[in-house]
Amino acid sequence: MTEYGRGQGSEPWHPEDPLYGDGGWGRQAQAGPQSPYGGQPQHHPQAPQHGDWSQEQQPGYGGQQHQYPDYPDYPDYQDGSGRPEYDQRFAHQTQQQFHQGGWDATGTHGHVPYAADPGDPYGQQPMAYGAEQPDFYPTEDAYPPPEPPGRRQPEPEPEPAGEEEHGFFAGGGGEDDEEEHELQSRRERRGKKPVKSKKRRTGCACMVVVLVFGGGLGGVGYFGYQFYQNRFGTAPDYAGDGTGQTVTVEIPKGAGGWEIGRRLKEAGVVKSAEAFVHAQTTTPGGDGIQAGAYLLKKEMSAASAVRLMMDPRSQNNVIVTPGERNSGVYADIDKKLELSAGTTKKVARKNYRTLGLPAWAQNQNSDIKDPLEGFLFPGTYPAAKGMKPDAVLKQMVTQAKLKYAAYGLTGKAKALGLDNAFELVTVASLVQAEGKTHDDFRKMAEVVYNRLKPTNTETNRLLQFDSSYNYLKGTSNIHISEREITGNQDPYNTYTHKGLTPGPIGNPGEDALKATLNPTHDGWIYFVATDGTNNTEFAKTFTEFQELRDKFNANTGN
């Protein structure tokens, strides 16, 4: 048994030695006397030194001289030499070494061997077997050392090609995956246990893709269904004439079918605006639905709602007629809102400044009986139970303000000999009260302007209108005695007070307003309703006026 192994030969006994159990290299050693290092010169500690080599460094070791420990005498060795038997076995190698590095038998100097290749892992190995060897492959990233032929394992067969999983779905990819794959391959070639991959195949990316595509498909399907329903499907609709529950729906002026349908749907009357529009367009006269407040039932079919809205009995509106006094409008609002009599009149007198009157209509003559007179513009306005009186009045005042601004009353008042737009509205109310037709309105406006002139010697700027006296009395009487009229000194009595009344005596309509802005210029200064109602005749002189008065007395029995 030698120090190198337990038996004869050069087979190493340590299992972790790269040459352990080698079959190929052992058989090659039996073929002839070859060095176990492939013929490369090796140096041993007990080799004798020749010549000057004892003081010089050996070039084969890169200028460094290695010292080996001397072994003690071993008297029990079987060969009796007292020295390890490897001294004899490697004697020829020692001689070969010095034959290569020293002087040979011919007297010539042998060539000094070149330094070992740094890339050769065995070229610079300084120690013999039995001592610790340095690890030239300390890192996991290093390539594995070469193995003897007998221990080499065949390359692993490639796995059958299958469907490659994309890095996006695997939770990784790119350069990091390539580096990790290369590192794992190196570990496998070195025989080390592969490290588990750090990829997190959680499926989050796949879930995101599914959600995105699923949401997209769902959206396309929804809008496609809506498009089909709008174009070809039947609009949702209730059946029948509705439930017993009633509701008031306000339709503003100028609202079209879609706006009406939307308001009805919000109030729960119809199921969809589309159904109402379809019913309105297919019902004769359905497009004649006017603005106002309608008393309807909930959950009605669209066709039933259209028919009911065409019935005047379903409308909860207050209608202001041209020339109507505010007292009549207040009474109608109380009735529609189911309020006690006089409620709206009190609200108007208290809150008139907050209802939106034009600036030129405020702070007028203190003798004005009603500041809102002349500013509840004729028209139809929603007024149903639950609404507040001031809300209804505000709609009327707002409409009057818009109309008066559209006609430009402020700029035209001066041209007609008036001080302001408020006086122009007052003239229009007088024209509306006394006239009957559009032609009458224009002549009546000329009568007013002619009697207001300072040069008027026929009436001395007295208007002498029965309508103004009836307004202050709250009546509509055409049979008024002369003593009654002359005995009243109220500012609204135009028989005793010159000029215009303190304010309008009613709410003029658009016809009277237009005539006031465009009077005739024929010289009319007198007029008489000869039949007492509709037939109004005009005169330019007092004599003509007396003839018309006699005609009136004859027709009315006055």
FENGIMO-V376522 format. One record per residue. N is the residue number from 1. RES is the residue in three letters. PSI is psi as a letter, one per 20 degrees, with the letter a starting at -180 (* if undefined). OMEGA is omega in degrees with one decimal (* if undefined). D_CENTER is the distance of its C-alpha to the mean C-alpha in Angstrom with 1 decimal. Layout:
BEGIN
<<N | RES | PSI | OMEGA | D_CENTER> <N | RES | PSI | OMEGA | D_CENTER>>
END
This chain:
BEGIN
<<1 | MET | p | -179.3 | 91.5> <2 | THR | r | 177.4 | 90.1> <3 | GLU | h | -175.6 | 87.6> <4 | TYR | h | -179.7 | 85.1> <5 | GLY | a | -177.4 | 85.2> <6 | ARG | i | -179.0 | 87.0> <7 | GLY | a | 179.7 | 89.0> <8 | GLN | q | 178.6 | 90.7> <9 | GLY | a | -173.3 | 88.5> <10 | SER | j | -178.0 | 85.3> <11 | GLU | p | 178.8 | 82.8> <12 | PRO | q | -178.4 | 80.7> <13 | TRP | i | -178.5 | 80.5> <14 | HIS | p | -175.5 | 77.1> <15 | PRO | h | -177.8 | 74.4> <16 | GLU | i | 177.5 | 71.7> <17 | ASP | p | -177.8 | 73.9> <18 | PRO | h | -177.5 | 72.5> <19 | LEU | j | -177.4 | 76.0> <20 | TYR | p | 176.7 | 76.4> <21 | GLY | j | -175.7 | 77.7> <22 | ASP | p | 178.3 | 77.7> <23 | GLY | h | -175.3 | 79.8> <24 | GLY | g | -177.1 | 79.5> <25 | TRP | h | 177.0 | 80.5> <26 | GLY | g | 178.6 | 83.3> <27 | ARG | h | 176.2 | 84.9> <28 | GLN | h | 180.0 | 84.7> <29 | ALA | h | -179.0 | 86.6> <30 | GLN | h | -177.8 | 89.4> <31 | ALA | h | -179.0 | 90.0> <32 | GLY | r | -178.2 | 91.4> <33 | PRO | n | 179.4 | 91.6> <34 | GLN | q | 177.9 | 88.1> <35 | SER | q | 177.4 | 86.2> <36 | PRO | i | 178.9 | 83.3> <37 | TYR | k | 174.5 | 81.1> <38 | GLY | k | 177.2 | 81.6> <39 | GLY | i | -180.0 | 84.5> <40 | GLN | q | -178.5 | 82.9> <41 | PRO | p | 178.2 | 85.2> <42 | GLN | q | -177.0 | 84.7> <43 | HIS | q | -176.3 | 86.4> <44 | HIS | q | -170.8 | 87.9> <45 | PRO | h | -174.0 | 89.1> <46 | GLN | j | -179.9 | 92.8> <47 | ALA | p | -179.9 | 93.6> <48 | PRO | q | -179.8 | 96.6> <49 | GLN | p | -179.3 | 96.1> <50 | HIS | q | 175.0 | 98.2> <51 | GLY | c | -177.7 | 99.2> <52 | ASP | j | -176.6 | 96.9> <53 | TRP | i | -178.7 | 93.8> <54 | SER | h | -177.6 | 94.2> <55 | GLN | i | -176.3 | 93.1> <56 | GLU | q | 178.0 | 90.4> <57 | GLN | q | -178.7 | 86.9> <58 | GLN | p | -176.7 | 86.3> <59 | PRO | h | -178.7 | 84.1> <60 | GLY | i | 179.8 | 82.7> <61 | TYR | k | 175.1 | 80.8> <62 | GLY | k | 176.3 | 79.1> <63 | GLY | j | -179.4 | 81.7> <64 | GLN | q | -179.6 | 81.6> <65 | GLN | p | -177.4 | 84.4> <66 | HIS | p | 178.4 | 83.5> <67 | GLN | p | 179.4 | 85.9> <68 | TYR | q | -178.5 | 86.5> <69 | PRO | q | 175.5 | 88.3> <70 | ASP | p | -179.4 | 91.9> <71 | TYR | q | 177.5 | 92.5> <72 | PRO | r | -179.7 | 95.4> <73 | ASP | p | 179.1 | 98.4> <74 | TYR | n | -174.2 | 98.0> <75 | PRO | i | -173.7 | 101.5> <76 | ASP | j | 179.3 | 100.4> <77 | TYR | q | -174.6 | 99.0> <78 | GLN | h | -177.9 | 100.9> <79 | ASP | i | 177.1 | 101.8> <80 | GLY | j | -177.7 | 103.6> <81 | SER | h | -177.5 | 102.2> <82 | GLY | j | 179.5 | 100.5> <83 | ARG | q | 176.5 | 97.5> <84 | PRO | q | -174.3 | 94.4> <85 | GLU | i | 179.1 | 95.0> <86 | TYR | i | 176.6 | 92.1> <87 | ASP | h | -179.8 | 94.4> <88 | GLN | h | -177.4 | 96.6> <89 | ARG | h | -177.3 | 93.9> <90 | PHE | j | -179.9 | 92.2> <91 | ALA | g | -178.5 | 95.4> <92 | HIS | h | 178.1 | 95.1> <93 | GLN | h | 178.4 | 91.6> <94 | THR | g | 178.3 | 92.8> <95 | GLN | h | 179.1 | 95.5> <96 | GLN | h | -179.7 | 93.1> <97 | GLN | g | -177.3 | 90.8> <98 | PHE | h | 174.4 | 93.5> <99 | HIS | h | 179.0 | 94.8> <100 | GLN | h | -174.2 | 91.5> <101 | GLY | i | -177.8 | 91.0> <102 | GLY | b | 179.6 | 94.7> <103 | TRP | p | 178.7 | 98.0> <104 | ASP | a | -175.7 | 99.0> <105 | ALA | h | -178.5 | 102.6> <106 | THR | i | -179.8 | 103.2> <107 | GLY | j | 179.2 | 102.6> <108 | THR | q | -178.8 | 99.3> <109 | HIS | p | 177.4 | 96.1> <110 | GLY | q | 179.4 | 93.3> <111 | HIS | p | 176.8 | 89.8> <112 | VAL | p | -177.7 | 87.5> <113 | PRO | q | 178.3 | 84.6> <114 | TYR | q | 177.4 | 81.1> <115 | ALA | q | -177.5 | 78.6> <116 | ALA | q | 180.0 | 76.5> <117 | ASP | p | 180.0 | 73.3> <118 | PRO | h | -179.6 | 70.4> <119 | GLY | i | -179.2 | 68.2> <120 | ASP | o | -176.4 | 70.8> <121 | PRO | i | -179.6 | 70.0> <122 | TYR | i | -174.1 | 73.7> <123 | GLY | h | -176.6 | 75.3> <124 | GLN | k | -179.2 | 75.2> <125 | GLN | o | -172.7 | 75.8> <126 | PRO | i | -171.1 | 78.4> <127 | MET | q | 175.6 | 79.4> <128 | ALA | r | 179.0 | 81.4> <129 | TYR | q | -178.1 | 80.3> <130 | GLY | i | 176.2 | 80.7> <131 | ALA | r | -179.0 | 78.8> <132 | GLU | p | -179.7 | 75.0> <133 | GLN | q | 178.2 | 73.3> <134 | PRO | q | 179.0 | 70.3> <135 | ASP | o | -180.0 | 66.9> <136 | PHE | j | -178.4 | 65.9> <137 | TYR | m | -172.7 | 62.6> <138 | PRO | i | -173.5 | 61.1> <139 | THR | q | 179.2 | 57.4> <140 | GLU | h | -177.5 | 55.3> <141 | ASP | i | -175.6 | 54.3> <142 | ALA | q | 176.0 | 57.9> <143 | TYR | q | -177.3 | 59.5> <144 | PRO | q | 178.7 | 62.0> <145 | PRO | q | 178.3 | 65.7> <146 | PRO | q | -179.1 | 67.9> <147 | GLU | q | 175.6 | 69.6> <148 | PRO | q | -177.5 | 73.1> <149 | PRO | h | -176.2 | 73.4> <150 | GLY | h | -177.5 | 74.4> <151 | ARG | j | -179.7 | 71.2> <152 | ARG | p | 179.4 | 68.7> <153 | GLN | q | 179.9 | 66.3> <154 | PRO | q | 178.6 | 65.0> <155 | GLU | p | 179.2 | 61.5> <156 | PRO | p | 179.8 | 59.0> <157 | GLU | q | 178.5 | 58.3> <158 | PRO | q | 177.9 | 54.8> <159 | GLU | q | 179.3 | 52.6> <160 | PRO | p | -177.2 | 52.2> <161 | ALA | p | 176.6 | 49.2> <162 | GLY | a | 179.6 | 46.3> <163 | GLU | o | -176.2 | 42.7> <164 | GLU | p | 179.0 | 41.3> <165 | GLU | p | -178.1 | 38.3> <166 | HIS | q | -178.1 | 35.7> <167 | GLY | h | -178.1 | 35.1> <168 | PHE | g | -179.2 | 31.4> <169 | PHE | h | -179.5 | 32.1> <170 | ALA | i | 179.8 | 35.1> <171 | GLY | j | 178.8 | 33.1> <172 | GLY | a | 178.8 | 34.9> <173 | GLY | r | 175.4 | 36.4> <174 | GLY | b | -174.2 | 37.5> <175 | GLU | h | -179.7 | 40.2> <176 | ASP | g | 178.9 | 40.1> <177 | ASP | g | -179.6 | 41.0> <178 | GLU | g | 179.8 | 43.9> <179 | GLU | g | -179.3 | 45.3> <180 | GLU | h | 178.8 | 45.2> <181 | HIS | g | 179.8 | 46.9> <182 | GLU | g | 179.3 | 49.6> <183 | LEU | h | 179.6 | 50.3> <184 | GLN | h | 178.2 | 50.6> <185 | SER | h | 178.6 | 53.0> <186 | ARG | g | 179.3 | 55.2> <187 | ARG | h | -180.0 | 55.4> <188 | GLU | h | -179.4 | 56.4> <189 | ARG | h | 178.6 | 59.1> <190 | ARG | i | 177.3 | 60.5> <191 | GLY | j | -179.2 | 60.8> <192 | LYS | q | -179.7 | 58.4> <193 | LYS | p | -177.9 | 56.0> <194 | PRO | q | 179.2 | 52.6> <195 | VAL | p | -179.0 | 49.8> <196 | LYS | q | -179.4 | 46.8> <197 | SER | q | -179.4 | 43.7> <198 | LYS | j | -178.9 | 41.0> <199 | LYS | q | 177.9 | 38.2> <200 | ARG | n | -178.4 | 35.8> <201 | ARG | m | -176.6 | 35.2> <202 | THR | i | -179.8 | 32.7> <203 | GLY | j | -179.3 | 30.7> <204 | CYS | g | -178.5 | 27.4> <205 | ALA | g | 179.3 | 26.7> <206 | CYS | h | 179.9 | 27.7> <207 | MET | g | 178.1 | 25.5> <208 | VAL | g | -180.0 | 22.4> <209 | VAL | g | -179.7 | 23.4> <210 | VAL | g | 179.3 | 24.1> <211 | LEU | g | -179.0 | 20.7> <212 | VAL | g | -178.8 | 18.9> <213 | PHE | h | 178.4 | 21.2> <214 | GLY | g | 176.9 | 21.2> <215 | GLY | g | 178.4 | 17.5> <216 | GLY | g | 179.1 | 17.6> <217 | LEU | h | 178.1 | 20.6> <218 | GLY | g | 178.5 | 19.2> <219 | GLY | g | 178.7 | 16.1> <220 | VAL | g | 179.3 | 18.6> <221 | GLY | g | -179.1 | 21.0> <222 | TYR | g | -178.1 | 18.6> <223 | PHE | h | 175.6 | 17.5> <224 | GLY | g | 177.8 | 21.1> <225 | TYR | g | 178.3 | 22.4> <226 | GLN | g | 178.8 | 20.2> <227 | PHE | g | -180.0 | 21.5> <228 | TYR | g | -179.8 | 25.0> <229 | GLN | g | -179.2 | 24.8> <230 | ASN | h | -176.4 | 23.7> <231 | ARG | g | -170.0 | 26.3> <232 | PHE | i | -176.0 | 29.2> <233 | GLY | r | 178.0 | 28.6> <234 | THR | p | -178.8 | 29.8> <235 | ALA | q | 177.5 | 27.4> <236 | PRO | p | -176.0 | 27.5> <237 | ASP | q | 172.2 | 30.2> <238 | TYR | r | 177.2 | 32.6> <239 | ALA | q | 176.2 | 36.3> <240 | GLY | a | -175.4 | 39.0> <241 | ASP | j | 175.5 | 39.4> <242 | GLY | r | 179.5 | 37.2> <243 | THR | a | 178.7 | 38.1> <244 | GLY | i | -179.2 | 40.3> <245 | GLN | p | -179.3 | 37.5> <246 | THR | q | -179.6 | 36.9> <247 | VAL | q | 178.8 | 34.0> <248 | THR | p | -179.0 | 33.8> <249 | VAL | p | -179.8 | 31.1> <250 | GLU | p | 178.5 | 30.8> <251 | ILE | o | -179.1 | 30.2> <252 | PRO | r | 179.7 | 29.7> <253 | LYS | p | 179.0 | 31.7> <254 | GLY | j | -179.5 | 30.4> <255 | ALA | p | 177.5 | 28.1> <256 | GLY | a | -176.2 | 28.1> <257 | GLY | g | -179.4 | 28.2> <258 | TRP | h | 178.8 | 24.4> <259 | GLU | g | 177.7 | 24.0> <260 | ILE | g | 179.6 | 27.1> <261 | GLY | h | 179.3 | 26.0> <262 | ARG | g | 179.9 | 22.7> <263 | ARG | h | 178.5 | 24.7> <264 | LEU | h | 178.9 | 27.2> <265 | LYS | g | 178.9 | 24.8> <266 | GLU | h | 179.7 | 23.3> <267 | ALA | i | 179.1 | 27.0> <268 | GLY | j | -179.0 | 27.8> <269 | VAL | g | 179.4 | 30.3> <270 | VAL | r | -176.6 | 29.0> <271 | LYS | h | -179.6 | 27.0> <272 | SER | q | 176.9 | 24.8> <273 | ALA | h | 180.0 | 24.4> <274 | GLU | g | 179.3 | 25.4> <275 | ALA | h | 178.9 | 28.7> <276 | PHE | g | -179.7 | 29.5> <277 | VAL | g | 178.8 | 28.9> <278 | HIS | g | 179.9 | 31.1> <279 | ALA | h | -179.2 | 33.8> <280 | GLN | g | -178.3 | 33.8> <281 | THR | h | -179.5 | 34.3> <282 | THR | i | 178.7 | 37.1> <283 | THR | p | 178.8 | 38.9> <284 | PRO | p | -179.5 | 41.5> <285 | GLY | j | -178.0 | 40.7> <286 | GLY | h | -179.8 | 37.3> <287 | ASP | j | 179.7 | 35.8> <288 | GLY | j | 179.0 | 38.0> <289 | ILE | p | -175.4 | 36.1> <290 | GLN | r | 176.2 | 36.1> <291 | ALA | q | 178.9 | 34.1> <292 | GLY | a | 177.8 | 35.2> <293 | ALA | p | -175.8 | 35.0> <294 | TYR | p | 176.3 | 35.8> <295 | LEU | o | -174.1 | 37.3> <296 | LEU | r | 177.8 | 36.0> <297 | LYS | q | 178.3 | 36.1> <298 | LYS | q | 176.8 | 33.3> <299 | GLU | l | 175.2 | 32.6> <300 | MET | q | 169.6 | 34.4> <301 | SER | q | -176.9 | 34.4> <302 | ALA | h | -179.9 | 32.8> <303 | ALA | h | 177.8 | 36.2> <304 | SER | h | 179.2 | 37.8> <305 | ALA | g | 179.3 | 35.2> <306 | VAL | g | -178.8 | 35.9> <307 | ARG | h | -179.5 | 39.6> <308 | LEU | h | 180.0 | 39.5> <309 | MET | h | 176.1 | 37.5> <310 | MET | i | 178.9 | 40.1> <311 | ASP | p | -179.0 | 42.8> <312 | PRO | h | -178.4 | 43.5> <313 | ARG | i | -179.7 | 44.3> <314 | SER | i | -174.0 | 40.7> <315 | GLN | p | 174.3 | 39.7> <316 | ASN | m | -175.4 | 39.4> <317 | ASN | q | 169.6 | 39.8> <318 | VAL | p | -178.6 | 41.9> <319 | ILE | p | 176.3 | 43.5> <320 | VAL | o | -179.2 | 44.9> <321 | THR | q | 178.5 | 47.7> <322 | PRO | p | 179.7 | 48.9> <323 | GLY | i | -179.1 | 51.6> <324 | GLU | p | 177.8 | 50.8> <325 | ARG | q | -178.9 | 51.5> <326 | ASN | h | -178.8 | 49.1> <327 | SER | h | 178.1 | 51.4> <328 | GLY | h | 178.8 | 50.8> <329 | VAL | g | 180.0 | 47.0> <330 | TYR | g | -179.5 | 47.1> <331 | ALA | h | 178.7 | 49.1> <332 | ASP | h | 179.5 | 46.8> <333 | ILE | g | 177.8 | 43.8> <334 | ASP | g | -178.3 | 45.8> <335 | LYS | g | -178.4 | 46.7> <336 | LYS | h | 180.0 | 43.2> <337 | LEU | j | -179.4 | 41.8> <338 | GLU | l | 178.1 | 44.8> <339 | LEU | r | 177.9 | 45.8> <340 | SER | q | -176.9 | 49.3> <341 | ALA | p | 177.9 | 51.1> <342 | GLY | i | -177.7 | 50.6> <343 | THR | g | -177.7 | 47.3> <344 | THR | h | 178.9 | 45.3> <345 | LYS | g | 177.6 | 48.1> <346 | LYS | g | 179.0 | 48.1> <347 | VAL | h | -179.1 | 44.3> <348 | ALA | g | -179.1 | 44.7> <349 | ARG | h | -177.2 | 47.5> <350 | LYS | h | -170.5 | 45.8> <351 | ASN | j | -174.3 | 42.2> <352 | TYR | h | -178.8 | 42.9> <353 | ARG | i | -177.2 | 41.7> <354 | THR | j | -175.0 | 38.2> <355 | LEU | j | 173.6 | 37.7> <356 | GLY | k | 177.0 | 36.8> <357 | LEU | q | 174.1 | 40.2> <358 | PRO | q | -178.0 | 40.7> <359 | ALA | h | -178.4 | 42.2> <360 | TRP | i | 179.9 | 45.4> <361 | ALA | i | -178.0 | 45.8> <362 | GLN | q | 178.1 | 46.1> <363 | ASN | l | 177.5 | 49.2> <364 | GLN | a | -175.9 | 51.6> <365 | ASN | p | -179.9 | 55.1> <366 | SER | i | 179.5 | 55.9> <367 | ASP | i | -179.4 | 57.8> <368 | ILE | p | -178.1 | 54.7> <369 | LYS | h | -179.8 | 54.8> <370 | ASP | o | -178.9 | 51.0> <371 | PRO | h | -179.4 | 48.4> <372 | LEU | i | 179.7 | 46.0> <373 | GLU | p | -177.8 | 48.7> <374 | GLY | i | -176.2 | 47.7> <375 | PHE | j | 169.4 | 44.0> <376 | LEU | n | -168.0 | 43.1> <377 | PHE | p | -179.5 | 42.4> <378 | PRO | p | -179.1 | 43.7> <379 | GLY | a | -178.8 | 41.1> <380 | THR | p | -175.7 | 39.6> <381 | TYR | p | 178.8 | 37.4> <382 | PRO | p | 177.5 | 35.8> <383 | ALA | n | -177.5 | 37.9> <384 | ALA | r | -179.1 | 37.8> <385 | LYS | p | -177.5 | 38.9> <386 | GLY | i | 177.5 | 36.6> <387 | MET | q | 179.8 | 35.6> <388 | LYS | q | -178.0 | 37.1> <389 | PRO | g | -178.0 | 39.7> <390 | ASP | h | 177.2 | 38.2> <391 | ALA | h | 178.7 | 34.9> <392 | VAL | g | -179.8 | 37.0> <393 | LEU | h | -178.6 | 39.1> <394 | LYS | h | 176.6 | 36.1> <395 | GLN | g | -178.3 | 35.0> <396 | MET | g | 179.9 | 38.5> <397 | VAL | g | 179.4 | 38.8> <398 | THR | g | 179.3 | 35.5> <399 | GLN | g | 178.0 | 36.7> <400 | ALA | g | 179.6 | 40.1> <401 | LYS | g | 179.2 | 38.6> <402 | LEU | g | -178.9 | 36.5> <403 | LYS | g | -179.4 | 39.6> <404 | TYR | h | 178.0 | 42.0> <405 | ALA | h | -179.4 | 39.7> <406 | ALA | h | 179.4 | 39.4> <407 | TYR | i | 176.5 | 43.2> <408 | GLY | l | -175.0 | 43.7> <409 | LEU | h | -175.8 | 46.3> <410 | THR | g | -178.1 | 46.6> <411 | GLY | h | -175.2 | 47.8> <412 | LYS | i | -178.2 | 50.1> <413 | ALA | g | -178.6 | 51.9> <414 | LYS | h | -178.9 | 54.1> <415 | ALA | h | -179.4 | 55.2> <416 | LEU | j | 176.9 | 56.4> <417 | GLY | j | 179.7 | 58.5> <418 | LEU | r | -176.6 | 56.2> <419 | ASP | h | -174.9 | 55.0> <420 | ASN | r | -178.8 | 51.3> <421 | ALA | h | 179.7 | 48.7> <422 | PHE | g | 177.0 | 49.6> <423 | GLU | h | 179.5 | 53.1> <424 | LEU | h | 175.9 | 51.8> <425 | VAL | h | 178.4 | 49.9> <426 | THR | g | 177.6 | 53.2> <427 | VAL | g | -179.4 | 55.1> <428 | ALA | h | 178.7 | 52.7> <429 | SER | h | 177.1 | 53.1> <430 | LEU | g | 178.1 | 56.9> <431 | VAL | g | 179.9 | 56.7> <432 | GLN | h | -176.3 | 54.5> <433 | ALA | h | -175.3 | 57.0> <434 | GLU | h | -177.0 | 60.1> <435 | GLY | r | 179.9 | 59.0> <436 | LYS | h | -179.3 | 58.7> <437 | THR | r | -179.0 | 57.4> <438 | HIS | h | 177.1 | 55.6> <439 | ASP | h | 176.8 | 59.0> <440 | ASP | h | -178.1 | 60.2> <441 | PHE | g | -177.5 | 57.2> <442 | ARG | g | 179.0 | 58.0> <443 | LYS | h | 179.3 | 61.7> <444 | MET | h | 177.9 | 61.0> <445 | ALA | h | 177.8 | 58.8> <446 | GLU | h | 177.8 | 61.7> <447 | VAL | g | -179.8 | 64.0> <448 | VAL | g | -177.4 | 61.9> <449 | TYR | h | -178.6 | 61.7> <450 | ASN | h | -179.4 | 65.4> <451 | ARG | h | 177.8 | 66.4> <452 | LEU | i | -177.3 | 64.3> <453 | LYS | q | 177.5 | 66.2> <454 | PRO | h | -178.3 | 68.7> <455 | THR | j | -178.0 | 71.2> <456 | ASN | o | 178.6 | 71.1> <457 | THR | i | -179.9 | 74.7> <458 | GLU | g | -178.8 | 74.4> <459 | THR | i | 178.3 | 72.3> <460 | ASN | l | 175.7 | 72.2> <461 | ARG | j | 173.5 | 68.3> <462 | LEU | p | -179.8 | 68.4> <463 | LEU | g | 177.5 | 65.8> <464 | GLN | l | 179.8 | 67.7> <465 | PHE | p | 175.6 | 64.8> <466 | ASP | h | -177.1 | 65.4> <467 | SER | h | -179.7 | 61.6> <468 | SER | h | 177.8 | 61.3> <469 | TYR | g | 177.1 | 64.1> <470 | ASN | h | 180.0 | 62.6> <471 | TYR | g | -178.1 | 59.2> <472 | LEU | h | 179.3 | 60.9> <473 | LYS | i | -178.4 | 62.8> <474 | GLY | k | -178.3 | 59.8> <475 | THR | a | 175.8 | 61.9> <476 | SER | m | -174.6 | 62.2> <477 | ASN | p | 179.1 | 65.9> <478 | ILE | i | 179.3 | 67.7> <479 | HIS | n | -178.7 | 71.1> <480 | ILE | p | -179.4 | 71.4> <481 | SER | q | -179.1 | 74.8> <482 | GLU | h | -179.9 | 75.6> <483 | ARG | h | 179.0 | 76.9> <484 | GLU | g | -176.1 | 73.7> <485 | ILE | g | -175.7 | 71.6> <486 | THR | i | -179.2 | 73.8> <487 | GLY | i | -178.5 | 74.1> <488 | ASN | p | -177.4 | 70.4> <489 | GLN | k | 179.2 | 69.2> <490 | ASP | q | -180.0 | 65.4> <491 | PRO | h | 178.9 | 63.3> <492 | TYR | i | 177.5 | 61.7> <493 | ASN | o | -175.4 | 65.2> <494 | THR | j | 173.9 | 65.5> <495 | TYR | h | -178.2 | 69.2> <496 | THR | i | -179.7 | 70.0> <497 | HIS | p | 179.8 | 67.2> <498 | LYS | q | 175.7 | 66.8> <499 | GLY | a | -178.5 | 63.5> <500 | LEU | r | 172.1 | 60.1> <501 | THR | r | 180.0 | 59.2> <502 | PRO | h | 179.8 | 57.2> <503 | GLY | r | 179.0 | 54.0> <504 | PRO | q | 178.3 | 52.8> <505 | ILE | j | 178.8 | 54.6> <506 | GLY | a | -179.7 | 51.8> <507 | ASN | o | -176.1 | 48.5> <508 | PRO | q | 174.7 | 49.2> <509 | GLY | a | -176.1 | 47.4> <510 | GLU | h | 179.7 | 46.3> <511 | ASP | g | 179.2 | 49.7> <512 | ALA | h | -179.9 | 51.7> <513 | LEU | g | 179.4 | 49.3> <514 | LYS | g | 179.2 | 49.7> <515 | ALA | h | 178.4 | 53.4> <516 | THR | h | 179.2 | 53.6> <517 | LEU | i | -177.9 | 52.0> <518 | ASN | m | -177.3 | 54.4> <519 | PRO | r | 173.8 | 57.8> <520 | THR | r | 179.4 | 61.0> <521 | HIS | l | -176.8 | 63.7> <522 | ASP | i | 178.5 | 66.8> <523 | GLY | j | 179.6 | 68.4> <524 | TRP | p | 178.4 | 67.7> <525 | ILE | i | 177.9 | 68.6> <526 | TYR | q | 174.1 | 69.6> <527 | PHE | q | 178.5 | 68.2> <528 | VAL | p | 173.8 | 69.3> <529 | ALA | n | -169.9 | 67.8> <530 | THR | h | 177.3 | 71.1> <531 | ASP | i | 176.7 | 70.2> <532 | GLY | i | -177.9 | 68.7> <533 | THR | f | -168.5 | 65.2> <534 | ASN | h | -173.8 | 63.7> <535 | ASN | o | -179.0 | 66.3> <536 | THR | p | 179.6 | 66.0> <537 | GLU | q | -173.6 | 68.6> <538 | PHE | q | -179.9 | 68.8> <539 | ALA | q | -177.4 | 71.8> <540 | LYS | i | -178.4 | 72.5> <541 | THR | r | -179.2 | 75.7> <542 | PHE | h | 178.5 | 77.0> <543 | THR | g | 177.6 | 79.6> <544 | GLU | h | 180.0 | 77.1> <545 | PHE | g | 179.8 | 75.2> <546 | GLN | h | 178.1 | 78.3> <547 | GLU | g | 179.0 | 78.7> <548 | LEU | h | 180.0 | 75.2> <549 | ARG | h | 177.1 | 75.8> <550 | ASP | h | 178.2 | 78.9> <551 | LYS | g | 178.9 | 77.0> <552 | PHE | g | -179.6 | 74.4> <553 | ASN | h | -179.9 | 77.2> <554 | ALA | h | -176.6 | 78.8> <555 | ASN | h | -175.5 | 75.7> <556 | THR | i | -179.0 | 74.6> <557 | GLY | k | -178.8 | 78.1> <558 | ASN | * | * | 77.3>>
END
